Structures are given as structure tokens and as C-alpha cells.
Amino acid sequence: MTRSAAAIVVTGALLAVAGCGTDETATPDELRDPCALLPADLLTRLAPGASPSASANLGDRSGSRECAVDLTSGTAMRGDLAVTVAVDAEGMYDDRWRRDRCARIGSDLTGDGPGDNSCVAVRPWDGGETRFDGWAWRGDRYEVRVAYQVVEPKTLPAGAEADLRGVLAAGVDSLPS
């Protein structure tokens, strides 16, 4: 074996041992339940009396977990709250994807956090609903979404925007590392 061929073999072995050649994206079943991001005091403020419901759509290399709260299930409020965490090992959450999601909620993509990129929009009553929508991403492989829609009353509860921004940040923090 020539000296250069031996160097290539040794380099390849070192990279394999160091894990540099492996995919470090977490598997979908490593995603945490986003219902854990909605503590009782927050639910009391945003969805009094309502109960969260967890669901999952988990594949081998991509998937998501969602926590949905139907505000009509235990309160005089009408609306919905949903928190979703997702992973895609193929990196589908690229710049184009992120910009499209932000455009859909009428917001601009920012690198100011939470996550590597994010966008948030708060829309006041438009005759049908008041909304908070937030998206955040870590790299091209992890995504968090927080959506809160209120039909009755016509305004978000006091402090809701700050609470929901906190949930979005906590969602990013909950992603596997």
C-alpha cells in the first residue's frame, strides 16, 4: 500500500470513529411530548378548563408530535391552541420552506431567535378570529410551531403573546441535541 493510500485509509477510519460521517439527526421517537410545554398555570390563562391532547406521526427518519387544546372543551372561550415539534432527517426545513411558512402568516424570517430562524405574527380580530402564529427552526432538520386561534372573546388574553413566545422558545429548547 502506498503512503498516500494508507493516509486515506487512516483518515477515513478516524472520521468513522469520530462520528463525522454519521447522521446526527435525532429519530422522530426522540421528540418530546409538546404537551409538557403547556404547564397548568399557562393553560389556566390561555385555555381555562380545557385539556390538552397529544398525538404523534412518527416515521423512521421524519415525524412530528403535537399537543392540541380545544378551547371549547372546558371554557366559555372558543378557539384552538396547538404546539408541534418535528424532525426531518432529509433537511426539508430549508430556507425556502422557512420563508414560505413565514409568508403564510404575514411575517418575516429572522435569525434573532428562538432557534436559528423564526417568525411570529399576531393578528387582531378580523371579523372571524384573533391569532398568534409562531414558527422556529434549528438548522434544516427541526421545526417548532405554535398556533393559537381565539374566536370568542375577540382579543387574546392578557399576556398571551409573551406566554406563547415563551412556549415557542421552550419548544426549540426541547428539541433533541
VOPAGU-2260 file (C-alpha; in pm, 1 decimal, decimal comma):
REM VOPAGU-2260
SITE   aa  ch    i         X         Y         Z
SITE  MET   A    0       0,0       0,0       0,0
SITE  THR   A    1     136,2     340,8     -89,9
SITE  ARG   A    2     190,3     604,2     172,1
SITE  SER   A    3     -94,0     825,2      32,5
SITE  ALA   A    4    -336,5     530,5      18,9
SITE  ALA   A    5    -251,7     442,4     378,3
SITE  ALA   A    6    -311,8     803,5     482,7
SITE  ILE   A    7    -655,2     798,3     317,2
SITE  VAL   A    8    -748,5     472,6     490,4
SITE  VAL   A    9    -633,9     604,8     829,6
SITE  THR   A   10    -819,0     934,7     777,7
SITE  GLY   A   11   -1137,6     750,3     681,7
SITE  ALA   A   12   -1113,0     527,5     986,8
SITE  LEU   A   13   -1061,0     826,5    1215,8
SITE  LEU   A   14   -1361,2    1007,0    1067,7
SITE  ALA   A   15   -1579,0     699,6    1111,7
SITE  VAL   A   16   -1468,9     652,8    1472,4
SITE  ALA   A   17   -1520,8    1022,7    1547,7
SITE  GLY   A   18   -1871,9    1009,5    1404,4
SITE  CYS   A   19   -1804,0    1275,9    1144,0
SITE  GLY   A   20   -1953,3    1064,8     870,4
SITE  THR   A   21   -2275,6     982,9    1052,9
SITE  ASP   A   22   -2614,7    1149,2    1053,3
SITE  GLU   A   23   -2663,8    1303,1    1397,0
SITE  THR   A   24   -3028,5    1393,9    1344,1
SITE  ALA   A   25   -3245,7    1251,6    1619,9
SITE  THR   A   26   -3501,5     989,0    1534,1
SITE  PRO   A   27   -3865,1    1101,9    1548,2
SITE  ASP   A   28   -3936,7     896,2    1859,3
SITE  GLU   A   29   -3678,0    1110,6    2043,2
SITE  LEU   A   30   -3904,1    1416,7    2009,9
SITE  ARG   A   31   -4050,7    1515,0    2345,6
SITE  ASP   A   32   -4424,7    1545,6    2405,0
SITE  PRO   A   33   -4507,0    1913,8    2345,8
SITE  CYS   A   34   -4791,6    1894,7    2599,4
SITE  ALA   A   35   -4514,4    1919,5    2859,7
SITE  LEU   A   36   -4455,2    2274,4    2730,0
SITE  LEU   A   37   -4802,4    2379,8    2847,7
SITE  PRO   A   38   -4795,6    2393,0    3228,4
SITE  ALA   A   39   -5119,8    2417,2    3424,9
SITE  ASP   A   40   -5081,8    2788,9    3502,8
SITE  LEU   A   41   -5038,1    2871,0    3133,0
SITE  LEU   A   42   -5340,5    2659,7    3037,9
SITE  THR   A   43   -5542,8    2834,9    3308,2
SITE  ARG   A   44   -5465,6    3168,4    3141,6
SITE  LEU   A   45   -5498,7    3063,8    2776,5
SITE  ALA   A   46   -5749,4    2777,6    2786,3
SITE  PRO   A   47   -5918,0    2760,9    3128,0
SITE  GLY   A   48   -6071,6    2420,8    3193,1
SITE  ALA   A   49   -5957,7    2270,8    2862,3
SITE  SER   A   50   -5746,8    1956,0    2843,6
SITE  PRO   A   51   -5451,0    1903,7    2611,1
SITE  SER   A   52   -5448,6    1605,5    2376,6
SITE  ALA   A   53   -5123,3    1456,9    2244,4
SITE  SER   A   54   -5077,6    1292,4    1905,3
SITE  ALA   A   55   -4782,5    1173,7    1700,7
SITE  ASN   A   56   -4696,8    1096,6    1340,8
SITE  LEU   A   57   -4360,9     919,4    1362,0
SITE  GLY   A   58   -4171,7     760,6    1075,4
SITE  ASP   A   59   -3821,0     618,8    1062,2
SITE  ARG   A   60   -3645,5     942,8     962,0
SITE  SER   A   61   -3909,4    1212,0     993,7
SITE  GLY   A   62   -4208,6    1279,6    1210,6
SITE  SER   A   63   -4387,9    1510,8    1447,9
SITE  ARG   A   64   -4556,7    1527,2    1785,3
SITE  GLU   A   65   -4844,2    1765,1    1851,9
SITE  CYS   A   66   -5030,7    1888,7    2154,1
SITE  ALA   A   67   -5375,8    2022,5    2069,9
SITE  VAL   A   68   -5608,2    2206,7    2306,2
SITE  ASP   A   69   -5970,0    2265,2    2206,1
SITE  LEU   A   70   -6071,7    2576,0    2398,0
SITE  THR   A   71   -6441,3    2489,2    2368,5
SITE  SER   A   72   -6389,0    2165,7    2564,6
SITE  GLY   A   73   -6389,0    2330,2    2904,8
SITE  THR   A   74   -6432,0    2702,2    2878,6
SITE  ALA   A   75   -6654,2    2981,7    2757,5
SITE  MET   A   76   -6375,9    3060,7    2511,2
SITE  ARG   A   77   -6386,4    2934,0    2155,2
SITE  GLY   A   78   -6070,5    2854,4    1964,0
SITE  ASP   A   79   -5769,5    2626,2    1948,4
SITE  LEU   A   80   -5411,3    2602,1    2069,9
SITE  ALA   A   81   -5159,1    2371,2    1903,2
SITE  VAL   A   82   -4789,8    2310,5    1964,2
SITE  THR   A   83   -4599,1    2091,9    1718,6
SITE  VAL   A   84   -4238,2    1972,5    1724,3
SITE  ALA   A   85   -4098,4    1799,0    1416,9
SITE  VAL   A   86   -3784,3    1644,6    1273,8
SITE  ASP   A   87   -3688,4    1560,5     916,2
SITE  ALA   A   88   -3358,0    1378,7     860,4
SITE  GLU   A   89   -3350,7    1487,7     495,8
SITE  GLY   A   90   -3336,1    1857,0     588,3
SITE  MET   A   91   -3666,6    1966,7     434,7
SITE  TYR   A   92   -3688,4    2277,5     655,1
SITE  ASP   A   93   -3453,4    2474,7     432,0
SITE  ASP   A   94   -3454,9    2849,4     370,3
SITE  ARG   A   95   -3725,9    2822,8     104,3
SITE  TRP   A   96   -3951,3    2621,8     339,1
SITE  ARG   A   97   -3895,7    2866,3     626,5
SITE  ARG   A   98   -3964,7    3174,2     413,3
SITE  ASP   A   99   -4282,7    3013,6     279,3
SITE  ARG   A  100   -4413,8    2939,0     629,6
SITE  CYS   A  101   -4337,3    3294,0     742,8
SITE  ALA   A  102   -4504,2    3442,7     434,1
SITE  ARG   A  103   -4817,0    3237,0     505,1
SITE  ILE   A  104   -4855,9    3407,8     842,5
SITE  GLY   A  105   -4757,6    3750,7     708,9
SITE  SER   A  106   -4424,6    3771,0     888,7
SITE  ASP   A  107   -4057,4    3799,5     802,5
SITE  LEU   A  108   -3797,8    3535,4     878,1
SITE  THR   A  109   -3546,5    3644,5    1141,3
SITE  GLY   A  110   -3229,1    3499,8    1286,1
SITE  ASP   A  111   -3288,6    3666,3    1623,1
SITE  GLY   A  112   -3431,1    3351,2    1783,3
SITE  PRO   A  113   -3572,3    3145,6    1918,7
SITE  GLY   A  114   -3383,8    2878,7    1725,5
SITE  ASP   A  115   -3162,0    2954,8    1429,9
SITE  ASN   A  116   -3454,2    3116,9    1247,6
SITE  SER   A  117   -3806,9    3207,6    1346,5
SITE  CYS   A  118   -4107,6    3422,3    1268,7
SITE  VAL   A  119   -4410,2    3529,5    1470,1
SITE  ALA   A  120   -4731,4    3704,7    1374,0
SITE  VAL   A  121   -5008,7    3833,3    1597,7
SITE  ARG   A  122   -5323,5    3925,7    1410,4
SITE  PRO   A  123   -5602,0    4116,9    1583,8
SITE  TRP   A  124   -5969,8    4042,1    1534,9
SITE  ASP   A  125   -6050,3    4029,5    1164,1
SITE  GLY   A  126   -6421,2    3956,5    1188,9
SITE  GLY   A  127   -6361,4    3585,2    1240,2
SITE  GLU   A  128   -6067,8    3527,1    1473,0
SITE  THR   A  129   -5768,3    3665,6    1659,5
SITE  ARG   A  130   -5444,8    3469,4    1604,6
SITE  PHE   A  131   -5092,1    3408,5    1724,6
SITE  ASP   A  132   -4873,2    3206,3    1489,2
SITE  GLY   A  133   -4509,7    3126,7    1554,7
SITE  TRP   A  134   -4255,1    2911,1    1374,2
SITE  ALA   A  135   -3896,9    2833,9    1478,2
SITE  TRP   A  136   -3627,5    2612,0    1330,7
SITE  ARG   A  137   -3298,4    2460,2    1435,1
SITE  GLY   A  138   -3097,4    2401,3    1120,9
SITE  ASP   A  139   -3280,5    2239,8     830,0
SITE  ARG   A  140   -3396,0    1939,3    1029,7
SITE  TYR   A  141   -3600,9    2059,7    1327,7
SITE  GLU   A  142   -3917,3    2268,8    1339,0
SITE  VAL   A  143   -4148,8    2403,4    1610,9
SITE  ARG   A  144   -4489,8    2560,3    1554,1
SITE  VAL   A  145   -4721,1    2734,2    1799,6
SITE  ALA   A  146   -5068,3    2837,2    1681,4
SITE  TYR   A  147   -5336,9    2996,8    1897,9
SITE  GLN   A  148   -5669,7    3098,0    1749,8
SITE  VAL   A  149   -5939,2    3271,3    1951,8
SITE  VAL   A  150   -6290,7    3320,6    1815,9
SITE  GLU   A  151   -6454,0    3417,8    2144,4
SITE  PRO   A  152   -6358,5    3651,2    2309,2
SITE  LYS   A  153   -6233,4    3869,7    2028,1
SITE  THR   A  154   -5898,1    3950,7    2188,5
SITE  LEU   A  155   -5610,6    3742,6    2315,9
SITE  PRO   A  156   -5599,4    3702,2    2693,8
SITE  ALA   A  157   -5366,9    3942,1    2876,0
SITE  GLY   A  158   -5005,5    3827,6    2843,6
SITE  ALA   A  159   -5089,3    3564,0    2580,7
SITE  GLU   A  160   -4833,2    3684,0    2327,5
SITE  ALA   A  161   -4548,8    3668,2    2581,5
SITE  ASP   A  162   -4669,4    3327,6    2704,4
SITE  LEU   A  163   -4683,8    3188,2    2351,0
SITE  ARG   A  164   -4342,8    3328,3    2258,2
SITE  GLY   A  165   -4215,5    3150,1    2568,4
SITE  VAL   A  166   -4375,5    2824,4    2452,5
SITE  LEU   A  167   -4210,4    2866,0    2110,2
SITE  ALA   A  168   -3869,1    2915,5    2273,7
SITE  ALA   A  169   -3928,4    2621,3    2509,4
SITE  GLY   A  170   -4023,6    2410,2    2208,1
SITE  VAL   A  171   -3687,1    2482,6    2046,4
SITE  ASP   A  172   -3512,5    2405,3    2375,5
SITE  SER   A  173   -3699,5    2072,2    2394,5
SITE  LEU   A  174   -3560,7    1950,7    2062,0
SITE  PRO   A  175   -3305,2    1669,6    2081,0
SITE  SER   A  176   -2946,8    1788,3    2068,9
